[in-house]
Amino acid sequence: MSSKVKDKIATIVLYIISALVILLLISLIGYIIYNGRQSLNLKFLFGEPKIGEAGGGIGRQLYNSIHLLLVTLIITVPLGVGAGIYLAEYAKEGKVLNIIRLSIETMASLPSIVVGLFGLLVFVNMTKWGYSLIAGALAITIINLPGMTRVCENAIKAASFGVKEASLGLGATRWQTIKNVVLPSAMPQILTGIILAAGRIFGEAAALLYTAGMSAPTLNFTNISLTSKASAYSLLRPAETLSVYIWKLNSEGMVPDAAKIANGASAVLIIAVLIFNVSARIIGKKLYESHTGSK
């Protein structure tokens, strides 16, 4: 068999594998949205949950999921990008770097339920915060930080080739080069890490059961305090997310139409992830073009 024939066979196999992956994704998304199609309306999206009664909505849980997403990304992204910059540009080979990499790999392999129990002991009990949104955000940060750090490190290393030497040769300082040249060039890959982190935030349930809690208090948007539990913006109030609510519906069945609500919530969760991913890609592309001058 000639090398050209082998190359064609390998190419066809890879195309088939890629098509199967896409088909699997489309089938999964289509199945979830189809099952929850009857609940995709404004009453369901913004309605109040009803205990023991049919026809409840997911307004509180949807808001809690978005709120938790924003708070977690505010914590995770600076830490992940900063750690990636250090490992890619400043860290030197040696025992310290080996310890850092070992710590990152160990954190990446931790089961989410273990992180949840750690969050219960530290962020819930030791800090006296109780079940709260900030406790859930910190627990999810522990889960997402290793992946975010590795993605940023690899992105910065890949973007550094060529452009870094050119910038330094023109007289820019090291930090000016990183801030104005390397980071904009690495933006698409860094954005991929942010999207992966956001998907984990939306879908995580185990860690949030022990940190953010399984209750969704009434949302009061007139109180703008970040510490008062009566405020919708508070970081110290319990915040049941959509993924936790879906788990609770399927495990406890506390309402007559629990399966219908769970299917609808799952469809909303999938759609929210898709909207976030597409929006992040568009924004990231615009930022990349504005910094690099490419279109």
Long-range contacts (C-beta under 8 A, 24 or more apart in sequence): 29-270, 29-274, 32-263, 32-266, 32-267, 32-270, 33-267, 33-270, 33-271, 35-263, 35-266, 35-267, 36-263, 36-264, 36-265, 36-266, 36-267, 36-268, 37-267, 38-260, 38-264, 39-260, 39-261, 39-263, 39-264, 39-265, 39-267, 39-268, 40-264, 40-267, 40-268, 40-271, 44-264, 44-268, 45-268, 49-216, 49-245, 50-255, 51-254, 51-255, 52-254, 52-255, 53-255, 53-256, 54-255, 54-256, 54-257, 55-257, 56-255, 56-261, 58-242, 58-245, 58-261, 58-264, 58-265, 58-268, 59-219, 60-216, 60-217, 60-218, 60-219, 60-240, 61-216, 61-240, 61-241, 61-242, 61-244, 61-245, 61-265, 62-242, 62-268, 62-272, 63-219, 63-232, 64-133, 64-212, 64-216, 64-239, 64-240, 64-241, 64-242, 65-202, 65-241, 65-242, 65-243, 65-269, 65-272, 66-272, 67-133, 67-233, 67-239, 68-133, 68-136, 68-137, 68-140, 68-201, 68-208, 68-212, 68-239, 68-241, 69-198, 69-201, 69-202, 69-276, 71-133, 71-134, 71-137, 71-235, 72-136, 72-137, 72-140, 72-141, 72-144, 72-197, 72-201, 73-194, 73-197, 73-198, 73-201, 75-137, 75-138, 75-141, 76-140, 76-141, 76-144, 76-145, 76-148, 76-197, 77-148, 77-194, 77-197, 79-141, 79-145, 79-148, 79-149, 80-144, 80-145, 80-148, 80-149, 80-151, 80-152, 80-193, 80-197, 81-148, 81-152, 81-183, 81-190, 83-145, 83-148, 83-149, 83-152, 83-153, 84-148, 84-149, 84-150, 84-151, 84-152, 84-153, 84-155, 84-156, 84-190, 85-152, 85-156, 85-178, 85-183, 87-149, 87-153, 88-152, 88-153, 88-156, 88-157, 88-160, 89-156, 89-160, 89-174, 89-178, 89-182, 104-146, 104-149, 104-150, 105-146, 107-142, 107-145, 107-146, 108-146, 108-147, 108-150, 110-142, 110-143, 111-206, 112-143, 112-204, 112-206, 112-207, 113-206, 113-207, 115-139, 115-142, 115-143, 115-207, 116-206, 116-207, 116-208, 116-209, 116-210, 116-211, 117-210, 118-142, 119-207, 119-210, 119-211, 120-210, 120-211, 123-211, 124-210, 124-211, 129-236, 130-213, 130-236, 130-238, 131-211, 131-212, 131-213, 131-214, 131-215, 131-238, 132-211, 132-212, 132-213, 132-235, 132-236, 132-237, 132-238, 132-239, 133-212, 133-234, 133-235, 133-236, 133-237, 133-238, 133-239, 134-235, 134-236, 135-211, 135-212, 136-207, 136-208, 136-211, 136-212, 136-213, 136-239, 136-241, 137-235, 138-211, 139-207, 139-208, 139-210, 139-211, 139-212, 140-200, 140-201, 140-204, 140-207, 140-208, 143-200, 143-204, 143-207, 144-196, 144-197, 144-200, 144-201, 147-193, 147-196, 147-197, 147-200, 148-193, 148-194, 148-196, 148-197, 151-189, 151-190, 151-192, 151-193, 151-196, 152-186, 152-189, 152-190, 152-193, 154-189, 155-186, 155-188, 155-189, 155-190, 155-192, 155-193, 156-182, 156-183, 156-186, 158-186, 158-189, 159-183, 159-185, 159-186, 159-189, 180-291, 184-287, 184-288, 184-291, 184-292, 185-288, 185-291, 185-292, 187-284, 187-287, 187-288, 187-291, 188-284, 188-285, 188-288, 191-280, 191-281, 191-284, 194-280, 195-276, 195-277, 195-280, 195-281, 198-273, 198-276, 198-277, 198-280, 199-273, 199-277, 202-241, 202-242, 202-243, 202-269, 202-272, 202-273, 202-276, 203-243, 203-269, 203-273, 204-243, 205-241, 205-243, 205-244, 205-246, 205-247, 208-241, 208-243, 208-244, 209-244, 209-247, 212-238, 212-239, 212-240, 212-241, 212-244, 213-238, 213-239, 213-240, 214-238, 214-240, 214-244, 214-248, 215-240, 216-240, 216-245, 242-268, 242-269, 242-272, 243-269
